Amino acid sequence: MSRVIAIFLKDARHLWPHITVFLSLMVAAALLDPTYTRRDSSSYTLLSSLLPLACWGLIIVSIHEEKLPGDRQYWLTRPISWRDLLAAKALFVVAFINLPLLLCHLAVWLALGIPPSAHLPALLWKQVFFSAFCILPVAALAAITRNIGQVILAALLIVVPAALLEQFLFTRFRLAWGGREWLLTASEAAVLSCGIAALLVLQYSRRRTVLARVLAAAVALAALAVFYASAGGRTSPATALRISLDSGRGRPDRPQPNGWNTVGLEIPVRIEGFPRDVQLMKNLMTVQVESTNGGAWRPTFAEGGLHDVADGRGWLTILVSKPVFMEMKDAPVDVSGALEYTLFGEPQALPPPKDHAVVVPRIGVCSQGAGLSGTLSVVCYTPFPQASLYLGTPRSGANWIIPMGFVGAPLPTAAGFQPVTKFTSQLPFASWKDTGDARLIATRPIERIALRFEFRGVRLADFAGK
């Protein structure tokens, strides 16, 4: 342990200018962040670009203090074990990057009025994903290179192409995960963490640079391969229900309008065992239409869903391609498919933030905001939203602040320096009198359900508008 501390203190003495620059940029970014201040965003834009560069530079120079490639390093002639050296570098990163970031987040939370004790798991998980995505890849590059030039070359050959491909694949495959994008990100973080940990142990213990570089490329490919595991990544909902046809009910009061190339079908349905007093958020929908003459329509991404569900009855909307509808509308067809929903319930009503900020459990803190034209709004700051939130009443219209689509992940997988996320009510209002007796209504995700339907021998024209 004494050697670990000695190496740590040596690095702190040698690298104090880099440490000072990074910590100064972090403090300045926290003070100027327009998310929760009224500062000009132009200066923060520059800081937000320099801060990660300063962070990565600090990691690189700390590891390059005792370079690993080659056999002429001074530390090889000293009684320093690779375990002590690796532990000293890890201690340096934790002490001058992770810990200051954690304290910075805590300071911002306290300044905004967010109770840290209620969001401690989110605070710690943010450090985990920040380390997985922002620290470990840079540490791996530094461990397999001799100088900053090699770091830049390795980044251009491995990191930049992998990051660009990762963004493309995330956009391409995220819908296949059906509301479980957090699992995709967590899986990628696990692959990176395990792979890079093995790389660092190999390089520090054996200094097999060529093998470590091959391993770095393999880890990058493995992280990308996670996107192709979408079929196995989705877990089955705990509850499975079946939808049956409820014939003879006509059309709903607010039917889905037809698009320029789609026809909205409104199918009356019954849902046995459907919970009462819940809100629905659709995660995934699949549809298949098969005609008796052998024709079939299977869209890659089906559009539609349930609406106006009450007392076990509701409407199933399916948007069908107009050419398909014109071809099959009068022939008997079989319509089948499945839906996956997240149910939101257990509403909690809180007073609106008229005169003072209101702490909202599972969210953070909400206060009154002012627009440029003198209008008012509700502004909420949250480290990690675990409940949806709107201004209204349970039985009337909702002015959404945190829509249900932003809620549902059990872990905060975002990796970055920002301590909070800002949400604003979608509809501004002139005064609190305009909101009447509206309150802040928070609902949390309580269950995921799957619903399957199969309607045999039906006519599409019977469910389409005139």
Secondary structure, 3 states (H helix, E strand, C coil): CHHHHHHHHHHHHHCHHHHHHHHHHHHHHHHHCCCCCCCCHHHHHHHHHHHHHHHHHHHHHHHHCCCCCCCCCHHHHCCCCHHHHHHHHHHHHHHHHHHHHHHHHHHHHHHHCCCHHHHHHHHHHHHHHHHHHHHHHHHHHHHCCCCHHHHHHHHHHHHHHHHHHHHHHHHHHHHHHCCCHHHHHHHHHHHHHHHHHHHHHHHHHHCCHHHHHHHHHHHHHHHHHHHHHHHHHCCCCCEEEEEEECCCCCCCCCCCCCCCCEEEEEEEEEECCCCCCCEEEEEEEEEEEEECCCCEECCCCCCEEEEEEECCEEEEEEEEEHHHHHHHCCCCEEEEEEEEEEEEEEEEEECCCCCCCEEECCCEEEEEEECCCCCEEEEEEECCCCCEEEEECCCCCEEEEECHHHCCCCCCCCCCCCCCEEEECCCCECCHHHHCCCEEEEEEEEEEEEEEEEEEEECHHHHECC
